[in-house]
Amino acid sequence: MEITEIQSGTVTAVVLRGRVDSATAGVLKDRLTQLIRSGLAQLVIDFRDVAYISSAGFRTLLIIAKQSEAADGRLALCGISS
């Protein structure tokens, strides 16, 4: 999985590419947690180029949503396909 970040004002767009599964979910969680702890709690995660997300990936999103909210931020998802 590749992670690219694009900053636009107070919002950080996180563009993912590849698979979000048990092998990569921890890396994603760690990176998003770092962003939130550094004061960048307004996150948009772009799933346009994600081929697959497992339950570990969904668990990561739930954890990050709670962390973001606790930091007065917000988590939004975009580019989700069937």
PDB file of N, CA, C and O in Angstrom:
ATOM      1  N   MET A   1       0.838  -1.171   0.000  1.00  0.00           N
ATOM      2  CA  MET A   1       0.000   0.000   0.000  1.00  0.00           C
ATOM      3  C   MET A   1       0.881   1.231   0.000  1.00  0.00           C
ATOM      4  O   MET A   1       1.874   1.298   0.725  1.00  0.00           O
ATOM      5  N   GLU A   2       0.517   2.192  -0.808  1.00  0.00           N
ATOM      6  CA  GLU A   2       1.192   3.490  -0.845  1.00  0.00           C
ATOM      7  C   GLU A   2       0.299   4.525  -0.178  1.00  0.00           C
ATOM      8  O   GLU A   2      -0.922   4.501  -0.332  1.00  0.00           O
ATOM      9  N   ILE A   3       0.925   5.436   0.569  1.00  0.00           N
ATOM     10  CA  ILE A   3       0.200   6.515   1.236  1.00  0.00           C
ATOM     11  C   ILE A   3       0.801   7.833   0.774  1.00  0.00           C
ATOM     12  O   ILE A   3       2.005   8.055   0.902  1.00  0.00           O
ATOM     13  N   THR A   4      -0.049   8.708   0.232  1.00  0.00           N
ATOM     14  CA  THR A   4       0.373  10.040  -0.190  1.00  0.00           C
ATOM     15  C   THR A   4      -0.483  11.054   0.551  1.00  0.00           C
ATOM     16  O   THR A   4      -1.694  10.874   0.681  1.00  0.00           O
ATOM     17  N   GLU A   5       0.136  12.106   1.030  1.00  0.00           N
ATOM     18  CA  GLU A   5      -0.593  13.146   1.756  1.00  0.00           C
ATOM     19  C   GLU A   5      -0.546  14.455   0.991  1.00  0.00           C
ATOM     20  O   GLU A   5       0.488  14.842   0.447  1.00  0.00           O
ATOM     21  N   ILE A   6      -1.687  15.127   0.961  1.00  0.00           N
ATOM     22  CA  ILE A   6      -1.789  16.428   0.303  1.00  0.00           C
ATOM     23  C   ILE A   6      -2.442  17.379   1.298  1.00  0.00           C
ATOM     24  O   ILE A   6      -3.566  17.144   1.743  1.00  0.00           O
ATOM     25  N   GLN A   7      -1.733  18.457   1.647  1.00  0.00           N
ATOM     26  CA  GLN A   7      -2.232  19.427   2.608  1.00  0.00           C
ATOM     27  C   GLN A   7      -2.948  20.555   1.883  1.00  0.00           C
ATOM     28  O   GLN A   7      -2.424  21.109   0.917  1.00  0.00           O
ATOM     29  N   SER A   8      -4.141  20.894   2.344  1.00  0.00           N
ATOM     30  CA  SER A   8      -4.894  22.017   1.790  1.00  0.00           C
ATOM     31  C   SER A   8      -5.525  22.778   2.952  1.00  0.00           C
ATOM     32  O   SER A   8      -6.596  22.413   3.437  1.00  0.00           O
ATOM     33  N   GLY A   9      -4.867  23.814   3.382  1.00  0.00           N
ATOM     34  CA  GLY A   9      -5.348  24.554   4.545  1.00  0.00           C
ATOM     35  C   GLY A   9      -5.268  23.677   5.783  1.00  0.00           C
ATOM     36  O   GLY A   9      -4.202  23.155   6.112  1.00  0.00           O
ATOM     37  N   THR A  10      -6.387  23.515   6.466  1.00  0.00           N
ATOM     38  CA  THR A  10      -6.417  22.698   7.680  1.00  0.00           C
ATOM     39  C   THR A  10      -6.781  21.243   7.400  1.00  0.00           C
ATOM     40  O   THR A  10      -6.838  20.428   8.321  1.00  0.00           O
ATOM     41  N   VAL A  11      -7.026  20.918   6.140  1.00  0.00           N
ATOM     42  CA  VAL A  11      -7.435  19.565   5.770  1.00  0.00           C
ATOM     43  C   VAL A  11      -6.263  18.819   5.137  1.00  0.00           C
ATOM     44  O   VAL A  11      -5.539  19.355   4.298  1.00  0.00           O
ATOM     45  N   THR A  12      -6.099  17.575   5.562  1.00  0.00           N
ATOM     46  CA  THR A  12      -5.088  16.713   4.978  1.00  0.00           C
ATOM     47  C   THR A  12      -5.795  15.610   4.205  1.00  0.00           C
ATOM     48  O   THR A  12      -6.554  14.824   4.773  1.00  0.00           O
ATOM     49  N   ALA A  13      -5.537  15.561   2.901  1.00  0.00           N
ATOM     50  CA  ALA A  13      -6.059  14.472   2.072  1.00  0.00           C
ATOM     51  C   ALA A  13      -5.020  13.364   2.088  1.00  0.00           C
ATOM     52  O   ALA A  13      -3.837  13.595   1.836  1.00  0.00           O
ATOM     53  N   VAL A  14      -5.478  12.168   2.386  1.00  0.00           N
ATOM     54  CA  VAL A  14      -4.608  10.994   2.423  1.00  0.00           C
ATOM     55  C   VAL A  14      -5.060  10.081   1.294  1.00  0.00           C
ATOM     56  O   VAL A  14      -6.153   9.516   1.338  1.00  0.00           O
ATOM     57  N   VAL A  15      -4.214   9.941   0.287  1.00  0.00           N
ATOM     58  CA  VAL A  15      -4.531   9.137  -0.891  1.00  0.00           C
ATOM     59  C   VAL A  15      -3.877   7.773  -0.720  1.00  0.00           C
ATOM     60  O   VAL A  15      -2.665   7.668  -0.530  1.00  0.00           O
ATOM     61  N   LEU A  16      -4.697   6.735  -0.791  1.00  0.00           N
ATOM     62  CA  LEU A  16      -4.199   5.371  -0.633  1.00  0.00           C
ATOM     63  C   LEU A  16      -4.183   4.669  -1.979  1.00  0.00           C
ATOM     64  O   LEU A  16      -5.005   4.944  -2.853  1.00  0.00           O
ATOM     65  N   ARG A  17      -3.230   3.754  -2.128  1.00  0.00           N
ATOM     66  CA  ARG A  17      -3.148   2.959  -3.353  1.00  0.00           C
ATOM     67  C   ARG A  17      -2.767   1.542  -2.971  1.00  0.00           C
ATOM     68  O   ARG A  17      -1.800   1.325  -2.240  1.00  0.00           O
ATOM     69  N   GLY A  18      -3.533   0.576  -3.468  1.00  0.00           N
ATOM     70  CA  GLY A  18      -3.225  -0.830  -3.196  1.00  0.00           C
ATOM     71  C   GLY A  18      -4.277  -1.478  -2.315  1.00  0.00           C
ATOM     72  O   GLY A  18      -5.475  -1.254  -2.488  1.00  0.00           O
ATOM     73  N   ARG A  19      -3.813  -2.287  -1.366  1.00  0.00           N
ATOM     74  CA  ARG A  19      -4.705  -3.034  -0.477  1.00  0.00           C
ATOM     75  C   ARG A  19      -4.540  -2.539   0.958  1.00  0.00           C
ATOM     76  O   ARG A  19      -3.433  -2.243   1.406  1.00  0.00           O
ATOM     77  N   VAL A  20      -5.658  -2.458   1.661  1.00  0.00           N
ATOM     78  CA  VAL A  20      -5.636  -2.172   3.095  1.00  0.00           C
ATOM     79  C   VAL A  20      -6.094  -3.465   3.765  1.00  0.00           C
ATOM     80  O   VAL A  20      -7.285  -3.776   3.802  1.00  0.00           O
ATOM     81  N   ASP A  21      -5.134  -4.202   4.286  1.00  0.00           N
ATOM     82  CA  ASP A  21      -5.437  -5.503   4.882  1.00  0.00           C
ATOM     83  C   ASP A  21      -4.643  -5.661   6.168  1.00  0.00           C
ATOM     84  O   ASP A  21      -4.057  -4.695   6.658  1.00  0.00           O
ATOM     85  N   SER A  22      -4.618  -6.864   6.715  1.00  0.00           N
ATOM     86  CA  SER A  22      -3.936  -7.076   7.988  1.00  0.00           C
ATOM     87  C   SER A  22      -2.442  -6.775   7.900  1.00  0.00           C
ATOM     88  O   SER A  22      -1.827  -6.443   8.913  1.00  0.00           O
ATOM     89  N   ALA A  23      -1.853  -6.882   6.729  1.00  0.00           N
ATOM     90  CA  ALA A  23      -0.422  -6.603   6.561  1.00  0.00           C
ATOM     91  C   ALA A  23      -0.127  -5.100   6.482  1.00  0.00           C
ATOM     92  O   ALA A  23       0.992  -4.684   6.783  1.00  0.00           O
ATOM     93  N   THR A  24      -1.098  -4.288   6.088  1.00  0.00           N
ATOM     94  CA  THR A  24      -0.855  -2.859   5.884  1.00  0.00           C
ATOM     95  C   THR A  24      -1.649  -1.950   6.815  1.00  0.00           C
ATOM     96  O   THR A  24      -1.335  -0.764   6.921  1.00  0.00           O
ATOM     97  N   ALA A  25      -2.662  -2.471   7.487  1.00  0.00           N
ATOM     98  CA  ALA A  25      -3.530  -1.639   8.330  1.00  0.00           C
ATOM     99  C   ALA A  25      -2.751  -0.970   9.458  1.00  0.00           C
ATOM    100  O   ALA A  25      -3.042   0.171   9.817  1.00  0.00           O
ATOM    101  N   GLY A  26      -1.774  -1.660  10.017  1.00  0.00           N
ATOM    102  CA  GLY A  26      -0.981  -1.080  11.099  1.00  0.00           C
ATOM    103  C   GLY A  26      -0.170   0.119  10.644  1.00  0.00           C
ATOM    104  O   GLY A  26      -0.059   1.109  11.368  1.00  0.00           O
ATOM    105  N   VAL A  27       0.394   0.036   9.457  1.00  0.00           N
ATOM    106  CA  VAL A  27       1.159   1.153   8.894  1.00  0.00           C
ATOM    107  C   VAL A  27       0.243   2.357   8.686  1.00  0.00           C
ATOM    108  O   VAL A  27       0.614   3.487   9.003  1.00  0.00           O
ATOM    109  N   LEU A  28      -0.953   2.109   8.154  1.00  0.00           N
ATOM    110  CA  LEU A  28      -1.918   3.186   7.942  1.00  0.00           C
ATOM    111  C   LEU A  28      -2.323   3.805   9.273  1.00  0.00           C
ATOM    112  O   LEU A  28      -2.353   5.029   9.398  1.00  0.00           O
ATOM    113  N   LYS A  29      -2.632   2.985  10.260  1.00  0.00           N
ATOM    114  CA  LYS A  29      -3.029   3.488  11.573  1.00  0.00           C
ATOM    115  C   LYS A  29      -1.923   4.346  12.182  1.00  0.00           C
ATOM    116  O   LYS A  29      -2.193   5.424  12.710  1.00  0.00           O
ATOM    117  N   ASP A  30      -0.689   3.876  12.111  1.00  0.00           N
ATOM    118  CA  ASP A  30       0.430   4.629  12.670  1.00  0.00           C
ATOM    119  C   ASP A  30       0.593   5.990  11.992  1.00  0.00           C
ATOM    120  O   ASP A  30       0.813   6.997  12.663  1.00  0.00           O
ATOM    121  N   ARG A  31       0.486   6.018  10.673  1.00  0.00           N
ATOM    122  CA  ARG A  31       0.671   7.282   9.948  1.00  0.00           C
ATOM    123  C   ARG A  31      -0.452   8.267  10.254  1.00  0.00           C
ATOM    124  O   ARG A  31      -0.198   9.451  10.476  1.00  0.00           O
ATOM    125  N   LEU A  32      -1.696   7.783  10.267  1.00  0.00           N
ATOM    126  CA  LEU A  32      -2.825   8.668  10.547  1.00  0.00           C
ATOM    127  C   LEU A  32      -2.792   9.163  11.992  1.00  0.00           C
ATOM    128  O   LEU A  32      -3.144  10.310  12.264  1.00  0.00           O
ATOM    129  N   THR A  33      -2.375   8.311  12.907  1.00  0.00           N
ATOM    130  CA  THR A  33      -2.230   8.724  14.308  1.00  0.00           C
ATOM    131  C   THR A  33      -1.178   9.819  14.430  1.00  0.00           C
ATOM    132  O   THR A  33      -1.370  10.774  15.182  1.00  0.00           O
ATOM    133  N   GLN A  34      -0.066   9.697  13.699  1.00  0.00           N
ATOM    134  CA  GLN A  34       0.963  10.732  13.699  1.00  0.00           C
ATOM    135  C   GLN A  34       0.402  12.070  13.219  1.00  0.00           C
ATOM    136  O   GLN A  34       0.687  13.119  13.798  1.00  0.00           O
ATOM    137  N   LEU A  35      -0.396  12.020  12.157  1.00  0.00           N
ATOM    138  CA  LEU A  35      -0.995  13.259  11.644  1.00  0.00           C
ATOM    139  C   LEU A  35      -1.875  13.913  12.697  1.00  0.00           C
ATOM    140  O   LEU A  35      -1.787  15.120  12.924  1.00  0.00           O
ATOM    141  N   ILE A  36      -2.718  13.123  13.337  1.00  0.00           N
ATOM    142  CA  ILE A  36      -3.632  13.660  14.347  1.00  0.00           C
ATOM    143  C   ILE A  36      -2.851  14.243  15.512  1.00  0.00           C
ATOM    144  O   ILE A  36      -3.169  15.335  15.983  1.00  0.00           O
ATOM    145  N   ARG A  37      -1.843  13.541  15.981  1.00  0.00           N
ATOM    146  CA  ARG A  37      -1.033  14.018  17.109  1.00  0.00           C
ATOM    147  C   ARG A  37      -0.260  15.283  16.768  1.00  0.00           C
ATOM    148  O   ARG A  37       0.066  16.070  17.656  1.00  0.00           O
ATOM    149  N   SER A  38       0.034  15.484  15.491  1.00  0.00           N
ATOM    150  CA  SER A  38       0.751  16.695  15.081  1.00  0.00           C
ATOM    151  C   SER A  38      -0.195  17.866  14.839  1.00  0.00           C
ATOM    152  O   SER A  38       0.232  18.932  14.395  1.00  0.00           O
ATOM    153  N   GLY A  39      -1.478  17.668  15.130  1.00  0.00           N
ATOM    154  CA  GLY A  39      -2.446  18.756  14.996  1.00  0.00           C
ATOM    155  C   GLY A  39      -3.218  18.756  13.693  1.00  0.00           C
ATOM    156  O   GLY A  39      -3.984  19.684  13.430  1.00  0.00           O
ATOM    157  N   LEU A  40      -3.033  17.739  12.876  1.00  0.00           N
ATOM    158  CA  LEU A  40      -3.745  17.647  11.595  1.00  0.00           C
ATOM    159  C   LEU A  40      -4.870  16.614  11.721  1.00  0.00           C
ATOM    160  O   LEU A  40      -4.765  15.496  11.216  1.00  0.00           O
ATOM    161  N   ALA A  41      -5.944  17.013  12.405  1.00  0.00           N
ATOM    162  CA  ALA A  41      -7.031  16.080  12.713  1.00  0.00           C
ATOM    163  C   ALA A  41      -8.186  16.150  11.717  1.00  0.00           C
ATOM    164  O   ALA A  41      -9.146  15.389  11.837  1.00  0.00           O
ATOM    165  N   GLN A  42      -8.110  17.047  10.739  1.00  0.00           N
ATOM    166  CA  GLN A  42      -9.123  17.131   9.676  1.00  0.00           C
ATOM    167  C   GLN A  42      -8.627  16.274   8.515  1.00  0.00           C
ATOM    168  O   GLN A  42      -7.775  16.712   7.742  1.00  0.00           O
ATOM    169  N   LEU A  43      -9.150  15.064   8.389  1.00  0.00           N
ATOM    170  CA  LEU A  43      -8.623  14.107   7.415  1.00  0.00           C
ATOM    171  C   LEU A  43      -9.670  13.695   6.393  1.00  0.00           C
ATOM    172  O   LEU A  43     -10.823  13.436   6.736  1.00  0.00           O
ATOM    173  N   VAL A  44      -9.257  13.637   5.145  1.00  0.00           N
ATOM    174  CA  VAL A  44     -10.067  13.054   4.066  1.00  0.00           C
ATOM    175  C   VAL A  44      -9.235  11.909   3.493  1.00  0.00           C
ATOM    176  O   VAL A  44      -8.107  12.116   3.046  1.00  0.00           O
ATOM    177  N   ILE A  45      -9.791  10.714   3.511  1.00  0.00           N
ATOM    178  CA  ILE A  45      -9.067   9.562   2.989  1.00  0.00           C
ATOM    179  C   ILE A  45      -9.687   9.169   1.653  1.00  0.00           C
ATOM    180  O   ILE A  45     -10.880   8.881   1.561  1.00  0.00           O
ATOM    181  N   ASP A  46      -8.850   9.165   0.627  1.00  0.00           N
ATOM    182  CA  ASP A  46      -9.285   8.870  -0.745  1.00  0.00           C
ATOM    183  C   ASP A  46      -9.012   7.392  -1.054  1.00  0.00           C
ATOM    184  O   ASP A  46      -7.865   6.946  -1.070  1.00  0.00           O
ATOM    185  N   PHE A  47     -10.087   6.652  -1.297  1.00  0.00           N
ATOM    186  CA  PHE A  47     -10.007   5.219  -1.579  1.00  0.00           C
ATOM    187  C   PHE A  47     -10.097   4.898  -3.065  1.00  0.00           C
ATOM    188  O   PHE A  47     -10.276   3.735  -3.426  1.00  0.00           O
ATOM    189  N   ARG A  48      -9.980   5.879  -3.920  1.00  0.00           N
ATOM    190  CA  ARG A  48     -10.147   5.676  -5.367  1.00  0.00           C
ATOM    191  C   ARG A  48      -9.264   4.561  -5.919  1.00  0.00           C
ATOM    192  O   ARG A  48      -9.692   3.805  -6.790  1.00  0.00           O
ATOM    193  N   ASP A  49      -8.038   4.456  -5.419  1.00  0.00           N
ATOM    194  CA  ASP A  49      -7.097   3.461  -5.934  1.00  0.00           C
ATOM    195  C   ASP A  49      -6.873   2.291  -4.975  1.00  0.00           C
ATOM    196  O   ASP A  49      -5.844   1.617  -5.036  1.00  0.00           O
ATOM    197  N   VAL A  50      -7.841   2.057  -4.094  1.00  0.00           N
ATOM    198  CA  VAL A  50      -7.760   0.916  -3.180  1.00  0.00           C
ATOM    199  C   VAL A  50      -8.532  -0.248  -3.792  1.00  0.00           C
ATOM    200  O   VAL A  50      -9.724  -0.138  -4.081  1.00  0.00           O
ATOM    201  N   ALA A  51      -7.840  -1.351  -3.982  1.00  0.00           N
ATOM    202  CA  ALA A  51      -8.447  -2.523  -4.607  1.00  0.00           C
ATOM    203  C   ALA A  51      -9.212  -3.380  -3.603  1.00  0.00           C
ATOM    204  O   ALA A  51     -10.134  -4.104  -3.979  1.00  0.00           O
ATOM    205  N   TYR A  52      -8.827  -3.300  -2.314  1.00  0.00           N
ATOM    206  CA  TYR A  52      -9.416  -4.193  -1.315  1.00  0.00           C
ATOM    207  C   TYR A  52      -9.197  -3.591   0.061  1.00  0.00           C
ATOM    208  O   TYR A  52      -8.150  -3.003   0.329  1.00  0.00           O
ATOM    209  N   ILE A  53     -10.196  -3.739   0.941  1.00  0.00           N
ATOM    210  CA  ILE A  53     -10.045  -3.373   2.343  1.00  0.00           C
ATOM    211  C   ILE A  53     -10.619  -4.500   3.183  1.00  0.00           C
ATOM    212  O   ILE A  53     -11.735  -4.959   2.941  1.00  0.00           O
ATOM    213  N   SER A  54      -9.857  -4.941   4.165  1.00  0.00           N
ATOM    214  CA  SER A  54     -10.278  -6.048   5.027  1.00  0.00           C
ATOM    215  C   SER A  54     -10.900  -5.505   6.308  1.00  0.00           C
ATOM    216  O   SER A  54     -10.988  -4.293   6.505  1.00  0.00           O
ATOM    217  N   SER A  55     -11.323  -6.408   7.164  1.00  0.00           N
ATOM    218  CA  SER A  55     -11.885  -5.998   8.452  1.00  0.00           C
ATOM    219  C   SER A  55     -10.827  -5.276   9.294  1.00  0.00           C
ATOM    220  O   SER A  55     -11.169  -4.397  10.085  1.00  0.00           O
ATOM    221  N   ALA A  56      -9.558  -5.634   9.136  1.00  0.00           N
ATOM    222  CA  ALA A  56      -8.487  -4.920   9.848  1.00  0.00           C
ATOM    223  C   ALA A  56      -8.413  -3.469   9.379  1.00  0.00           C
ATOM    224  O   ALA A  56      -8.157  -2.567  10.177  1.00  0.00           O
ATOM    225  N   GLY A  57      -8.635  -3.247   8.096  1.00  0.00           N
ATOM    226  CA  GLY A  57      -8.659  -1.890   7.563  1.00  0.00           C
ATOM    227  C   GLY A  57      -9.839  -1.093   8.091  1.00  0.00           C
ATOM    228  O   GLY A  57      -9.701   0.081   8.435  1.00  0.00           O
ATOM    229  N   PHE A  58     -11.004  -1.737   8.155  1.00  0.00           N
ATOM    230  CA  PHE A  58     -12.185  -1.054   8.699  1.00  0.00           C
ATOM    231  C   PHE A  58     -11.994  -0.730  10.175  1.00  0.00           C
ATOM    232  O   PHE A  58     -12.410   0.331  10.640  1.00  0.00           O
ATOM    233  N   ARG A  59     -11.367  -1.638  10.910  1.00  0.00           N
ATOM    234  CA  ARG A  59     -11.098  -1.400  12.325  1.00  0.00           C
ATOM    235  C   ARG A  59     -10.190  -0.173  12.469  1.00  0.00           C
ATOM    236  O   ARG A  59     -10.410   0.663  13.345  1.00  0.00           O
ATOM    237  N   THR A  60      -9.189  -0.068  11.624  1.00  0.00           N
ATOM    238  CA  THR A  60      -8.291   1.087  11.644  1.00  0.00           C
ATOM    239  C   THR A  60      -9.069   2.377  11.421  1.00  0.00           C
ATOM    240  O   THR A  60      -8.835   3.370  12.110  1.00  0.00           O
ATOM    241  N   LEU A  61      -9.986   2.368  10.468  1.00  0.00           N
ATOM    242  CA  LEU A  61     -10.784   3.576  10.206  1.00  0.00           C
ATOM    243  C   LEU A  61     -11.621   3.973  11.414  1.00  0.00           C
ATOM    244  O   LEU A  61     -11.747   5.160  11.711  1.00  0.00           O
ATOM    245  N   LEU A  62     -12.193   2.998  12.114  1.00  0.00           N
ATOM    246  CA  LEU A  62     -12.981   3.307  13.311  1.00  0.00           C
ATOM    247  C   LEU A  62     -12.104   3.921  14.404  1.00  0.00           C
ATOM    248  O   LEU A  62     -12.498   4.893  15.049  1.00  0.00           O
ATOM    249  N   ILE A  63     -10.929   3.356  14.604  1.00  0.00           N
ATOM    250  CA  ILE A  63     -10.006   3.887  15.610  1.00  0.00           C
ATOM    251  C   ILE A  63      -9.596   5.319  15.258  1.00  0.00           C
ATOM    252  O   ILE A  63      -9.592   6.200  16.117  1.00  0.00           O
ATOM    253  N   ILE A  64      -9.256   5.539  13.999  1.00  0.00           N
ATOM    254  CA  ILE A  64      -8.820   6.873  13.562  1.00  0.00           C
ATOM    255  C   ILE A  64      -9.960   7.877  13.653  1.00  0.00           C
ATOM    256  O   ILE A  64      -9.733   9.031  14.018  1.00  0.00           O
ATOM    257  N   ALA A  65     -11.172   7.465  13.332  1.00  0.00           N
ATOM    258  CA  ALA A  65     -12.322   8.371  13.448  1.00  0.00           C
ATOM    259  C   ALA A  65     -12.483   8.831  14.895  1.00  0.00           C
ATOM    260  O   ALA A  65     -12.745  10.008  15.144  1.00  0.00           O
ATOM    261  N   LYS A  66     -12.329   7.921  15.845  1.00  0.00           N
ATOM    262  CA  LYS A  66     -12.449   8.279  17.262  1.00  0.00           C
ATOM    263  C   LYS A  66     -11.305   9.199  17.691  1.00  0.00           C
ATOM    264  O   LYS A  66     -11.525  10.163  18.424  1.00  0.00           O
ATOM    265  N   GLN A  67     -10.093   8.906  17.238  1.00  0.00           N
ATOM    266  CA  GLN A  67      -8.950   9.761  17.572  1.00  0.00           C
ATOM    267  C   GLN A  67      -9.124  11.160  17.001  1.00  0.00           C
ATOM    268  O   GLN A  67      -8.847  12.154  17.672  1.00  0.00           O
ATOM    269  N   SER A  68      -9.582  11.228  15.768  1.00  0.00           N
ATOM    270  CA  SER A  68      -9.784  12.517  15.112  1.00  0.00           C
ATOM    271  C   SER A  68     -10.845  13.332  15.844  1.00  0.00           C
ATOM    272  O   SER A  68     -10.664  14.525  16.090  1.00  0.00           O
ATOM    273  N   GLU A  69     -11.933  12.689  16.185  1.00  0.00           N
ATOM    274  CA  GLU A  69     -13.014  13.376  16.893  1.00  0.00           C
ATOM    275  C   GLU A  69     -12.534  13.874  18.256  1.00  0.00           C
ATOM    276  O   GLU A  69     -12.867  14.987  18.662  1.00  0.00           O
ATOM    277  N   ALA A  70     -11.762  13.061  18.956  1.00  0.00           N
ATOM    278  CA  ALA A  70     -11.239  13.457  20.272  1.00  0.00           C
ATOM    279  C   ALA A  70     -10.307  14.660  20.166  1.00  0.00           C
ATOM    280  O   ALA A  70     -10.146  15.410  21.129  1.00  0.00           O
ATOM    281  N   ALA A  71      -9.691  14.843  18.993  1.00  0.00           N
ATOM    282  CA  ALA A  71      -8.787  15.975  18.756  1.00  0.00           C
ATOM    283  C   ALA A  71      -9.508  17.137  18.077  1.00  0.00           C
ATOM    284  O   ALA A  71      -8.866  18.003  17.482  1.00  0.00           O
ATOM    285  N   ASP A  72     -10.843  17.160  18.163  1.00  0.00           N
ATOM    286  CA  ASP A  72     -11.678  18.189  17.535  1.00  0.00           C
ATOM    287  C   ASP A  72     -11.522  18.216  16.026  1.00  0.00           C
ATOM    288  O   ASP A  72     -11.592  19.276  15.406  1.00  0.00           O
ATOM    289  N   GLY A  73     -11.313  17.059  15.446  1.00  0.00           N
ATOM    290  CA  GLY A  73     -11.192  16.945  14.000  1.00  0.00           C
ATOM    291  C   GLY A  73     -12.351  16.158  13.422  1.00  0.00           C
ATOM    292  O   GLY A  73     -13.391  15.979  14.055  1.00  0.00           O
ATOM    293  N   ARG A  74     -12.144  15.702  12.223  1.00  0.00           N
ATOM    294  CA  ARG A  74     -13.174  14.944  11.530  1.00  0.00           C
ATOM    295  C   ARG A  74     -12.509  14.057  10.494  1.00  0.00           C
ATOM    296  O   ARG A  74     -11.493  14.423   9.905  1.00  0.00           O
ATOM    297  N   LEU A  75     -13.093  12.886  10.278  1.00  0.00           N
ATOM    298  CA  LEU A  75     -12.605  11.950   9.268  1.00  0.00           C
ATOM    299  C   LEU A  75     -13.675  11.811   8.197  1.00  0.00           C
ATOM    300  O   LEU A  75     -14.838  11.547   8.501  1.00  0.00           O
ATOM    301  N   ALA A  76     -13.279  11.991   6.950  1.00  0.00           N
ATOM    302  CA  ALA A  76     -14.193  11.807   5.817  1.00  0.00           C
ATOM    303  C   ALA A  76     -13.548  10.834   4.848  1.00  0.00           C
ATOM    304  O   ALA A  76     -12.326  10.809   4.698  1.00  0.00           O
ATOM    305  N   LEU A  77     -14.374  10.035   4.193  1.00  0.00           N
ATOM    306  CA  LEU A  77     -13.911   9.072   3.194  1.00  0.00           C
ATOM    307  C   LEU A  77     -14.445   9.470   1.838  1.00  0.00           C
ATOM    308  O   LEU A  77     -15.574   9.948   1.733  1.00  0.00           O
ATOM    309  N   CYS A  78     -13.648   9.281   0.795  1.00  0.00           N
ATOM    310  CA  CYS A  78     -14.124   9.567  -0.558  1.00  0.00           C
ATOM    311  C   CYS A  78     -13.540   8.555  -1.521  1.00  0.00           C
ATOM    312  O   CYS A  78     -12.600   7.835  -1.181  1.00  0.00           O
ATOM    313  N   GLY A  79     -14.088   8.498  -2.711  1.00  0.00           N
ATOM    314  CA  GLY A  79     -13.594   7.621  -3.760  1.00  0.00           C
ATOM    315  C   GLY A  79     -13.878   6.152  -3.497  1.00  0.00           C
ATOM    316  O   GLY A  79     -13.173   5.282  -4.009  1.00  0.00           O
ATOM    317  N   ILE A  80     -14.885   5.872  -2.720  1.00  0.00           N
ATOM    318  CA  ILE A  80     -15.209   4.479  -2.371  1.00  0.00           C
ATOM    319  C   ILE A  80     -15.969   3.836  -3.529  1.00  0.00           C
ATOM    320  O   ILE A  80     -16.933   4.397  -4.050  1.00  0.00           O
ATOM    321  N   SER A  81     -15.513   2.653  -3.915  1.00  0.00           N
ATOM    322  CA  SER A  81     -16.202   1.931  -4.983  1.00  0.00           C
ATOM    323  C   SER A  81     -16.855   0.680  -4.427  1.00  0.00           C
ATOM    324  O   SER A  81     -16.640   0.305  -3.275  1.00  0.00           O
ATOM    325  N   SER A  82     -17.648   0.052  -5.256  1.00  0.00           N
ATOM    326  CA  SER A  82     -18.339  -1.164  -4.793  1.00  0.00           C
ATOM    327  C   SER A  82     -17.356  -2.291  -4.632  1.00  0.00           C
ATOM    328  O   SER A  82     -17.741  -3.397  -4.251  1.00  0.00           O
TER     329      SER A  82
END
